[in-house]
Amino acid sequence: MYGYTREEALGLDIDATGANTPPYTRNEALARIQAAVAGIPQVFDWLARAKDGRLFWVEISLRPARIGDADRLIAVVRDISERKKAEEEKNTAIARFSTLIDSLDAAVYVADMKTYEILFINKHGRGIWGDVGGKTCWKTLQAGQSGPCSFCSNDKLLDAGGKPAGTHVSLLQNTITKEWYECRDQAIQWTDGRLVRMEIAINITPRKRAEDALAAERERLAVTLRSIGDGVITTDTEGRIVLLNAVAEKLTGWSQKEAQGRALTEVFNIMNEKTRRTCENPVEKVMTTGQIIGLANHTVLIARDGTERKIADSGAPIRDRESRIIGVVLVFRDVTEKLRMEEELLKVRKLESVGILAGGIAHDFNNILAAILGNISLVLMDPNLGDKARKRLSDAEKASIRAKDLTGQLLTFSKGGAPVKETASVGEIIRDSAEFVLHGCNVACSYAVPDDLWLVDVDKGQMSQVIQNIIINAKQAMPDGGTIRVSCENAESRSNNVQSLPGQGNYIKIEITDSGTGIPDNIMDKIFDPYFTTKQEGNGLGLAIAHSIVAKHDGSIGVRSTPGKGTTFTLYLPVSVRQQAKQTERETAAPSAARAKVMVMDDEKMIRDLATEMLETLGHDVVLARNGEEAIELFKKHRDAGEPIDIIIMDLTIPGGMGGRFAVQEILTMKPDAKIIVSSGYSNDPIMANCEEYGFCAAIGKPFEMEEITKVINQHLPAAQ
């Protein structure tokens, strides 16, 4: 090993067997020897020198021993040159590996797959996490871990036989740096022969941010397209579909998946509504002109199932950064409803004109009717009137009342109005309305109305209109004649399972049944829609108005029908809260024994004169006023003279003067309990329906009827309280 003979070796100085270069010096050797003598075993590597001057590596083991009577040191020397050579080669390889790995623009580390000890980390990794060699990977490379990472790839890197299974790739966000990395893990053999995990982590944060931004942009685009109420189709330059949004899918009947790649004309089938000719392909027009274009009027889109919709649309070129056209975008919307609403708006405006006309003539017309009805009522009170004349006057009175109701119907038709309710039995309203409609035709009407039918609070004129509209429909459904059956009954909502009512309680149920053609199922849900009609001469308002009137009476109206067999309309009306017994015509018309002073305020002399005659016939004293100012003055005058006025009947509106609406407040200031009755020919005025809210005690519509004026006066006479 050293090249010395035994004889040469004995007595050699330690300097002769050592390299004598730091740290392998004489002093170091003596320190090792002294430690061994002190009882501390010494095992160390040493750079030795042979006889011929050659340097080589040895492993020296020193231990004290008692040999004979002397204390000695036993040195065991082993040549480890080959081992050192292998270590040097290994270190050289590691250095080359480190140099190579350090040059990568990625974090690289090697960790034991069992202990998770970091065996190596390159320069890039040290720049991120520091020099963490020898530390546990999950404790130092991630934050907040109490054990190995849940996403650790160790179990994925070896096959069933324990051999390397290739590369595992994953995208992870580091919990310390918050950066995103593409991690490539694989099992490799380490310098000592064991399998370890090597991970190459490439920072992809900029790419991830760009991808996230792109995804967000795509999502914003998708959300925008979904939220747009218009249909959107994009095509390439050849007119093949690239994208449809949800609205376009609904309008065309094609899904995005089905339409993609198809020619636009196959999916977006448009033609002129009037000529039925196919419209010019908008993509070709945009590609030719390079401009934004719009469709011509009267364009309809024919969906996949044949449904036609009126549409409005525009097409525009899609350009790249060099302004080259790379496609076309079409934006279109269904304007069917919009055009229908415009048509309805035109109808409404026409109706408003009718309403203005009706409002203008109602006052004068009702004043004329008041004179007719009032005088007829006075004549009918003559006990010497013959039966024949009485019959003719009664017919004239009914016709005048019908004219009064027609005025109210015209106002309801044109404007709608709150019902002016009074307690009544609907039986008489039904009979009069049906007979009026069916007079002189081949359709009859049968009635089943019980004597104990509950009373209801209704506007007689409006409810008559409801019955007439239903009877008219029934008559038209039976062109060959027949019988309409009308039945009424008392109904309690809970016990009779009444549906579609605002609450529990008692109602009367009215059923009107015909044996006509019936209503087809496909239009059953439209019959109450305004302007919906199947009749050439119809206006589609009759049942819509009926529905509105019933709703304003807190009731409900429904229908059931069997095509070819007939139709039944069912009405529910809430029972009167008063449920007072109805007085007979004779009782209500009979003059009261009490005598009162009644003021009548009206701008029409004819009305004042008629009211005077009616009230004097009933035995009352009458004071007349032409307007509110005069009424207030007369009220003060009679009060101060000790001859107070008991009841006042005030016209609601006075052209050019104070009407009842404002005069009532002045009089109530003087006498808070004054009995003031409002009268008007404008039955749709809200004051007439809710007169108590404005200070009046009652309301009476024009034209006056003797029965009505008698009833309202009797109810508010001082003696009647």
ZAMARGU-4260 file (C-alpha; in steps of 0.2 Angstrom, whole numbers, plus 5000, padded with zeros to 4 digits):
<rodrens>
0) 5000/5000/5000 | 5014/5012/5005 | 5028/5003/4997 | 5039/5001/5012 | 5045/4985/5019
5) 5042/4981/5037 | 5059/4986/5042 | 5058/5002/5033 | 5041/5006/5040 | 5046/5004/5058
10) 5052/5020/5065 | 5045/5031/5051 | 5039/5048/5056 | 5021/5052/5053 | 5027/5066/5041
15) 5033/5053/5029 | 5016/5044/5027 | 5005/5060/5025 | 5002/5072/5011 | 5007/5086/5023
20) 4995/5098/5015 | 4980/5106/5024 | 4970/5098/5032 | 4981/5083/5031 | 4995/5090/5041
25) 5007/5084/5056 | 4997/5094/5068 | 4980/5087/5063 | 4988/5069/5064 | 4994/5072/5081
30) 4977/5079/5087 | 4969/5063/5080 | 4982/5052/5089 | 4980/5062/5106 | 4961/5060/5105
35) 4962/5041/5102 | 4974/5040/5117 | 4961/5049/5127 | 4949/5035/5123 | 4940/5043/5109
40) 4939/5031/5094 | 4945/5039/5078 | 4939/5034/5061 | 4944/5046/5047 | 4949/5048/5029
45) 4967/5053/5026 | 4977/5058/5011 | 4992/5047/5012 | 5009/5047/5003 | 5018/5031/4997
50) 5037/5028/4997 | 5038/5034/4979 | 5029/5050/4983 | 5012/5045/4976 | 4997/5052/4985
55) 4982/5040/4989 | 4967/5040/5000 | 4966/5029/5015 | 4953/5026/5029 | 4962/5026/5046
60) 4954/5019/5062 | 4963/5022/5078 | 4960/5014/5095 | 4970/5012/5111 | 4976/4995/5117
65) 4986/4987/5131 | 4999/4976/5123 | 5010/4968/5137 | 5014/4981/5150 | 5013/4995/5138
70) 4999/5006/5131 | 4998/5006/5113 | 4988/5013/5098 | 4982/5001/5085 | 4980/5009/5068
75) 4970/5000/5055 | 4973/5008/5038 | 4962/5003/5022 | 4965/5009/5005 | 4949/5019/4999
80) 4956/5026/4983 | 4942/5018/4972 | 4929/5024/4984 | 4935/5041/4983 | 4937/5040/4964
85) 4918/5035/4963 | 4913/5049/4975 | 4923/5062/4965 | 4915/5056/4949 | 4898/5057/4957
90) 4901/5074/4963 | 4907/5079/4946 | 4891/5072/4939 | 4881/5082/4952 | 4890/5098/4948
95) 4887/5095/4930 | 4868/5091/4934 | 4867/5107/4945 | 4875/5118/4932 | 4863/5111/4919
100) 4848/5113/4930 | 4853/5130/4937 | 4852/5136/4919 | 4834/5132/4917 | 4821/5146/4919
105) 4811/5135/4930 | 4811/5129/4948 | 4818/5111/4950 | 4819/5101/4965 | 4822/5083/4970
110) 4814/5075/4985 | 4814/5059/4994 | 4798/5050/4990 | 4797/5042/5008 | 4804/5056/5019
115) 4799/5071/5008 | 4817/5078/5012 | 4823/5090/4998 | 4839/5083/4991 | 4842/5096/4979
120) 4835/5113/4973 | 4841/5123/4959 | 4846/5141/4958 | 4829/5147/4951 | 4820/5137/4966
125) 4832/5145/4979 | 4827/5162/4972 | 4809/5158/4976 | 4810/5148/4992 | 4828/5150/4998
130) 4841/5137/5001 | 4829/5123/5008 | 4840/5108/5005 | 4838/5095/5018 | 4821/5102/5023
135) 4804/5094/5021 | 4796/5099/5005 | 4778/5101/5011 | 4783/5111/5026 | 4794/5123/5016
140) 4787/5124/4998 | 4768/5126/5003 | 4760/5136/5017 | 4748/5130/5030 | 4751/5111/5027
145) 4750/5099/5042 | 4755/5084/5032 | 4760/5079/5014 | 4751/5089/5001 | 4734/5082/4995
150) 4740/5085/4977 | 4757/5076/4979 | 4761/5065/4964 | 4771/5052/4973 | 4758/5038/4970
155) 4757/5042/4952 | 4775/5041/4947 | 4778/5023/4950 | 4769/5008/4941 | 4763/4993/4950
160) 4780/4985/4949 | 4788/5000/4957 | 4796/5006/4941 | 4796/5024/4935 | 4779/5027/4926
165) 4783/5042/4916 | 4779/5061/4918 | 4764/5068/4928 | 4759/5085/4923 | 4748/5096/4934
170) 4743/5115/4936 | 4745/5122/4953 | 4744/5138/4962 | 4758/5139/4975 | 4751/5144/4992
175) 4766/5155/4997 | 4770/5164/4981 | 4752/5164/4974 | 4759/5161/4957 | 4753/5147/4945
180) 4765/5133/4940 | 4764/5119/4927 | 4772/5105/4937 | 4781/5091/4928 | 4785/5077/4940
185) 4794/5060/4937 | 4803/5047/4947 | 4822/5046/4944 | 4836/5036/4951 | 4847/5047/4963
190) 4865/5045/4964 | 4864/5033/4978 | 4852/5022/4968 | 4836/5026/4976 | 4821/5032/4967
195) 4817/5050/4970 | 4804/5063/4964 | 4810/5077/4953 | 4799/5091/4949 | 4801/5105/4936
200) 4789/5119/4940 | 4787/5132/4926 | 4779/5148/4931 | 4764/5150/4920 | 4756/5165/4929
205) 4756/5177/4914 | 4749/5163/4903 | 4736/5159/4916 | 4731/5177/4918 | 4730/5179/4899
210) 4719/5163/4899 | 4708/5169/4913 | 4706/5186/4905 | 4702/5177/4888 | 4690/5165/4898
215) 4682/5180/4906 | 4680/5189/4890 | 4672/5174/4882 | 4660/5173/4897 | 4656/5191/4896
220) 4653/5189/4878 | 4642/5174/4881 | 4633/5183/4895 | 4630/5198/4884 | 4624/5187/4870
225) 4612/5178/4882 | 4606/5194/4890 | 4603/5203/4874 | 4584/5203/4870 | 4588/5202/4851
230) 4594/5187/4841 | 4612/5187/4836 | 4619/5176/4822 | 4637/5177/4816 | 4644/5169/4799
235) 4660/5168/4790 | 4663/5176/4774 | 4655/5162/4764 | 4639/5164/4774 | 4641/5149/4785
240) 4635/5150/4803 | 4647/5152/4816 | 4637/5157/4831 | 4619/5158/4837 | 4613/5166/4854
245) 4599/5159/4864 | 4586/5171/4857 | 4591/5167/4839 | 4589/5148/4843 | 4572/5152/4850
250) 4567/5162/4835 | 4574/5151/4821 | 4571/5134/4830 | 4589/5129/4827 | 4601/5125/4841
255) 4619/5131/4840 | 4625/5114/4838 | 4613/5110/4823 | 4616/5127/4814 | 4635/5128/4815
260) 4642/5126/4798 | 4626/5127/4789 | 4622/5140/4776 | 4613/5156/4783 | 4598/5154/4771
265) 4595/5137/4778 | 4593/5143/4795 | 4588/5161/4793 | 4574/5159/4781 | 4566/5177/4778
270) 4553/5183/4765 | 4542/5198/4762 | 4526/5197/4771 | 4516/5205/4757 | 4524/5197/4741
275) 4529/5180/4749 | 4546/5182/4740 | 4562/5176/4748 | 4572/5191/4754 | 4590/5195/4748
280) 4603/5186/4758 | 4609/5199/4771 | 4627/5192/4771 | 4629/5194/4753 | 4623/5211/4754
285) 4635/5216/4768 | 4649/5207/4759 | 4646/5217/4743 | 4643/5234/4751 | 4655/5232/4766
290) 4642/5243/4775 | 4629/5241/4789 | 4612/5236/4781 | 4594/5234/4787 | 4580/5223/4782
295) 4566/5230/4772 | 4549/5233/4780 | 4536/5218/4781 | 4550/5205/4783 | 4545/5189/4791
300) 4556/5175/4798 | 4550/5157/4795 | 4556/5146/4809 | 4560/5128/4807 | 4543/5123/4813
305) 4535/5135/4800 | 4530/5148/4813 | 4531/5165/4806 | 4537/5181/4815 | 4538/5199/4809
310) 4556/5204/4812 | 4567/5219/4811 | 4586/5217/4809 | 4602/5224/4804 | 4618/5216/4797
315) 4636/5222/4799 | 4653/5217/4794 | 4666/5209/4806 | 4683/5216/4802 | 4700/5211/4808
320) 4714/5223/4813 | 4719/5226/4795 | 4700/5230/4792 | 4698/5215/4781 | 4680/5208/4782
325) 4681/5191/4791 | 4663/5188/4794 | 4645/5196/4796 | 4635/5198/4812 | 4616/5199/4811
330) 4605/5206/4825 | 4587/5204/4824 | 4571/5205/4835 | 4554/5199/4835 | 4543/5214/4832
335) 4526/5204/4830 | 4520/5210/4847 | 4527/5228/4845 | 4517/5230/4829 | 4502/5222/4837
340) 4503/5234/4851 | 4505/5249/4839 | 4489/5243/4831 | 4481/5241/4848 | 4487/5259/4852
345) 4479/5265/4837 | 4463/5257/4842 | 4465/5264/4859 | 4467/5281/4853 | 4452/5279/4842
350) 4443/5274/4858 | 4449/5289/4867 | 4442/5300/4854 | 4425/5290/4857 | 4427/5293/4875
355) 4430/5311/4873 | 4415/5312/4862 | 4405/5301/4875 | 4410/5312/4889 | 4405/5328/4880
360) 4388/5322/4876 | 4384/5312/4891 | 4379/5327/4902 | 4367/5334/4889 | 4360/5318/4884
365) 4357/5312/4902 | 4349/5329/4905 | 4337/5326/4891 | 4333/5309/4897 | 4330/5316/4914
370) 4316/5326/4908 | 4309/5312/4898 | 4310/5299/4913 | 4305/5312/4926 | 4289/5317/4917
375) 4285/5299/4913 | 4287/5295/4931 | 4276/5309/4936 | 4262/5304/4924 | 4263/5286/4930
380) 4259/5292/4947 | 4242/5298/4942 | 4229/5286/4949 | 4217/5290/4935 | 4229/5285/4921
385) 4221/5271/4910 | 4229/5254/4908 | 4233/5256/4890 | 4241/5273/4892 | 4250/5266/4908
390) 4257/5251/4898 | 4263/5263/4884 | 4271/5275/4896 | 4279/5260/4905 | 4287/5254/4889
395) 4293/5272/4885 | 4301/5272/4903 | 4310/5256/4900 | 4316/5262/4883 | 4322/5278/4891
400) 4331/5268/4905 | 4339/5257/4892 | 4345/5273/4883 | 4352/5279/4900 | 4361/5262/4902
405) 4368/5263/4884 | 4376/5280/4889 | 4384/5272/4904 | 4390/5257/4893 | 4398/5269/4880
410) 4408/5277/4894 | 4413/5260/4901 | 4418/5255/4884 | 4428/5270/4880 | 4436/5273/4897
415) 4431/5261/4910 | 4424/5267/4926 | 4421/5262/4944 | 4404/5254/4947 | 4391/5264/4956
420) 4384/5250/4966 | 4367/5248/4974 | 4360/5233/4982 | 4349/5223/4971 | 4344/5205/4965
425) 4352/5200/4949 | 4337/5190/4943 | 4328/5205/4936 | 4344/5212/4928 | 4347/5195/4919
430) 4329/5194/4913 | 4328/5212/4906 | 4345/5210/4898 | 4342/5194/4890 | 4325/5199/4883
435) 4332/5215/4876 | 4345/5205/4866 | 4334/5191/4861 | 4319/5201/4856 | 4313/5196/4839
440) 4325/5182/4836 | 4324/5163/4835 | 4333/5160/4852 | 4323/5158/4868 | 4329/5159/4886
445) 4324/5149/4901 | 4327/5155/4919 | 4331/5145/4935 | 4332/5159/4948 | 4327/5154/4966
450) 4316/5166/4976 | 4329/5166/4991 | 4343/5171/4980 | 4355/5182/4990 | 4356/5201/4985
455) 4372/5208/4978 | 4380/5226/4977 | 4381/5230/4958 | 4381/5244/4946 | 4365/5239/4937
460) 4370/5247/4920 | 4387/5238/4920 | 4381/5221/4925 | 4367/5222/4912 | 4381/5225/4900
465) 4390/5209/4906 | 4374/5199/4904 | 4370/5206/4887 | 4388/5203/4880 | 4387/5184/4885
470) 4369/5182/4878 | 4375/5190/4862 | 4389/5178/4860 | 4377/5163/4865 | 4364/5169/4852
475) 4378/5171/4838 | 4383/5153/4842 | 4366/5146/4838 | 4362/5153/4821 | 4348/5140/4819
480) 4340/5144/4835 | 4338/5136/4852 | 4337/5139/4870 | 4349/5148/4882 | 4348/5142/4900
485) 4351/5154/4914 | 4353/5148/4932 | 4357/5156/4948 | 4361/5149/4965 | 4368/5154/4982
490) 4386/5148/4984 | 4397/5148/4999 | 4416/5147/4994 | 4422/5134/5006 | 4408/5122/5004
495) 4406/5124/4986 | 4425/5124/4981 | 4423/5140/4972 | 4439/5144/4963 | 4447/5161/4957
500) 4439/5172/4970 | 4448/5185/4980 | 4443/5177/4997 | 4432/5166/5007 | 4413/5171/5009
505) 4396/5170/5001 | 4393/5172/4983 | 4379/5170/4970 | 4383/5159/4956 | 4376/5163/4938
510) 4378/5151/4924 | 4373/5155/4906 | 4373/5140/4894 | 4370/5138/4876 | 4369/5123/4864
515) 4379/5132/4850 | 4395/5128/4841 | 4407/5129/4856 | 4424/5137/4858 | 4439/5128/4851
520) 4452/5123/4864 | 4466/5132/4855 | 4458/5149/4858 | 4450/5146/4875 | 4463/5156/4884
525) 4461/5171/4873 | 4443/5174/4873 | 4445/5188/4887 | 4459/5196/4878 | 4455/5214/4872
530) 4452/5214/4853 | 4452/5195/4851 | 4438/5190/4840 | 4434/5176/4828 | 4419/5186/4820
535) 4422/5196/4805 | 4411/5210/4811 | 4416/5209/4829 | 4428/5221/4838 | 4435/5209/4852
540) 4429/5220/4866 | 4413/5212/4873 | 4420/5198/4884 | 4435/5209/4888 | 4424/5222/4895
545) 4413/5209/4904 | 4429/5202/4912 | 4434/5220/4918 | 4417/5224/4925 | 4416/5208/4935
550) 4433/5210/4942 | 4428/5228/4947 | 4414/5220/4957 | 4426/5208/4966 | 4419/5193/4957
555) 4426/5181/4944 | 4421/5175/4927 | 4425/5158/4919 | 4421/5148/4904 | 4420/5129/4899
560) 4416/5123/4882 | 4414/5107/4871 | 4416/5111/4853 | 4400/5106/4844 | 4390/5105/4860
565) 4390/5122/4868 | 4397/5134/4880 | 4394/5138/4898 | 4399/5155/4906 | 4400/5155/4925
570) 4400/5171/4936 | 4403/5173/4954 | 4398/5189/4963 | 4400/5193/4981 | 4384/5194/4992
575) 4379/5211/4998 | 4386/5215/5015 | 4370/5223/5019 | 4358/5209/5014 | 4344/5221/5016
580) 4327/5216/5011 | 4322/5223/4994 | 4308/5235/4995 | 4294/5233/4982 | 4292/5246/4969
585) 4276/5253/4977 | 4285/5254/4994 | 4300/5263/4988 | 4290/5275/4977 | 4278/5279/4991
590) 4280/5297/4997 | 4287/5298/5015 | 4276/5306/5029 | 4291/5317/5033 | 4291/5334/5025
595) 4309/5341/5021 | 4317/5356/5014 | 4327/5350/4999 | 4339/5361/4989 | 4342/5356/4971
600) 4358/5364/4963 | 4360/5361/4944 | 4364/5373/4929 | 4351/5366/4918 | 4334/5374/4921
605) 4325/5359/4914 | 4333/5348/4927 | 4328/5361/4941 | 4310/5362/4936 | 4308/5343/4934
610) 4316/5340/4951 | 4305/5353/4959 | 4289/5344/4952 | 4295/5327/4958 | 4300/5333/4975
615) 4284/5343/4977 | 4274/5328/4972 | 4283/5319/4986 | 4277/5333/4998 | 4294/5342/5000
620) 4298/5360/4999 | 4311/5365/4986 | 4325/5378/4985 | 4334/5380/4968 | 4352/5385/4965
625) 4361/5386/4948 | 4379/5384/4955 | 4389/5381/4970 | 4391/5399/4975 | 4373/5402/4974
630) 4370/5386/4984 | 4382/5391/4998 | 4374/5408/4999 | 4356/5400/5000 | 4362/5388/5013
635) 4368/5402/5024 | 4353/5412/5021 | 4340/5398/5026 | 4351/5393/5041 | 4352/5411/5048
640) 4333/5413/5045 | 4329/5398/5056 | 4323/5388/5041 | 4338/5376/5038 | 4339/5365/5022
645) 4338/5347/5027 | 4344/5339/5011 | 4354/5345/4996 | 4356/5337/4979 | 4371/5344/4970
650) 4376/5343/4952 | 4395/5337/4952 | 4401/5348/4938 | 4394/5366/4933 | 4402/5373/4917
655) 4409/5390/4921 | 4405/5389/4940 | 4408/5380/4956 | 4401/5362/4956 | 4397/5350/4969
660) 4414/5343/4971 | 4420/5360/4979 | 4404/5367/4986 | 4401/5351/4997 | 4417/5356/5007
665) 4411/5374/5010 | 4394/5368/5016 | 4401/5354/5027 | 4412/5367/5035 | 4396/5376/5041
670) 4387/5360/5045 | 4398/5345/5047 | 4382/5333/5047 | 4374/5341/5032 | 4365/5328/5020
675) 4372/5331/5003 | 4368/5320/4988 | 4379/5321/4972 | 4371/5319/4955 | 4380/5318/4938
680) 4378/5312/4921 | 4396/5306/4921 | 4393/5289/4929 | 4412/5285/4927 | 4418/5299/4938
685) 4426/5291/4954 | 4417/5303/4965 | 4401/5294/4960 | 4407/5277/4965 | 4415/5283/4981
690) 4405/5298/4986 | 4407/5296/5005 | 4425/5299/5003 | 4422/5316/4996 | 4409/5321/5010
695) 4393/5316/5001 | 4380/5304/5009 | 4374/5297/4993 | 4375/5297/4974 | 4361/5297/4961
700) 4365/5296/4942 | 4356/5307/4929 | 4343/5305/4922 | 4333/5304/4938 | 4320/5291/4940
705) 4305/5294/4952 | 4309/5277/4961 | 4328/5282/4963 | 4325/5300/4969 | 4311/5294/4981
710) 4322/5280/4988 | 4337/5291/4991 | 4327/5306/4999 | 4318/5294/5011 | 4334/5286/5016
715) 4341/5303/5022 | 4326/5312/5029 | 4328/5318/5047 | 4314/5307/5052 | 4322/5292/5044
720) 4337/5292/5055
</rodrens>
